[in-house]
């Protein structure tokens, strides 16, 4: 499964320094909110974000 996530500039520091544990997704057009727990490779988001930010600096 792949997830595309958009991150506010003000949240970059938190996403860059801490592991993602869970995500809540509001299903647009419905009243449903789904909660997902990250069990494997929790630090992958941190590593990917660091790589992305490094490329953006260049």
One Martini backbone bead per residue (centre of mass of N, CA, C, O) as a GRO file, in nm:
protein
   58
    1UNK     BB    1   0.098   0.035   0.020
    2UNK     BB    2   0.021   0.374  -0.061
    3UNK     BB    3   0.104   0.712   0.056
    4UNK     BB    4  -0.012   1.038   0.022
    5UNK     BB    5   0.139   1.331   0.165
    6UNK     BB    6   0.067   1.642   0.312
    7UNK     BB    7   0.285   1.908   0.430
    8UNK     BB    8   0.328   2.143   0.636
    9UNK     BB    9   0.573   2.361   0.700
   10UNK     BB   10   0.526   2.363   1.020
   11UNK     BB   11   0.568   2.024   1.025
   12UNK     BB   12   0.859   1.940   0.932
   13UNK     BB   13   1.013   1.911   1.196
   14UNK     BB   14   0.847   1.679   1.317
   15UNK     BB   15   0.876   1.481   1.069
   16UNK     BB   16   1.205   1.489   1.086
   17UNK     BB   17   1.223   1.380   1.418
   18UNK     BB   18   0.974   1.177   1.399
   19UNK     BB   19   0.782   0.910   1.425
   20UNK     BB   20   0.536   0.742   1.279
   21UNK     BB   21   0.233   0.591   1.418
   22UNK     BB   22  -0.022   0.755   1.300
   23UNK     BB   23  -0.338   0.785   1.106
   24UNK     BB   24  -0.592   1.013   1.002
   25UNK     BB   25  -0.874   0.963   0.776
   26UNK     BB   26  -1.082   1.164   0.593
   27UNK     BB   27  -1.368   1.081   0.421
   28UNK     BB   28  -1.474   1.233   0.167
   29UNK     BB   29  -1.829   1.270   0.194
   30UNK     BB   30  -1.808   1.164   0.486
   31UNK     BB   31  -1.810   1.048   0.840
   32UNK     BB   32  -1.541   0.904   0.804
   33UNK     BB   33  -1.274   0.780   1.016
   34UNK     BB   34  -0.952   0.663   0.965
   35UNK     BB   35  -0.726   0.441   1.130
   36UNK     BB   36  -0.362   0.421   1.117
   37UNK     BB   37  -0.097   0.199   1.176
   38UNK     BB   38   0.249   0.201   1.218
   39UNK     BB   39   0.460  -0.094   1.222
   40UNK     BB   40   0.648  -0.058   0.975
   41UNK     BB   41   0.887   0.159   0.907
   42UNK     BB   42   0.857   0.432   1.077
   43UNK     BB   43   1.136   0.579   0.976
   44UNK     BB   44   1.090   0.621   0.667
   45UNK     BB   45   0.970   0.904   0.660
   46UNK     BB   46   1.213   1.049   0.775
   47UNK     BB   47   1.417   0.962   0.554
   48UNK     BB   48   1.260   1.067   0.307
   49UNK     BB   49   1.244   1.363   0.399
   50UNK     BB   50   1.546   1.419   0.418
   51UNK     BB   51   1.602   1.361   0.121
   52UNK     BB   52   1.410   1.570   0.001
   53UNK     BB   53   1.529   1.824   0.144
   54UNK     BB   54   1.812   1.795   0.027
   55UNK     BB   55   1.728   1.828  -0.273
   56UNK     BB   56   1.592   2.112  -0.239
   57UNK     BB   57   1.858   2.269  -0.163
   58UNK     BB   58   2.007   2.218  -0.455
   0.00000   0.00000   0.00000
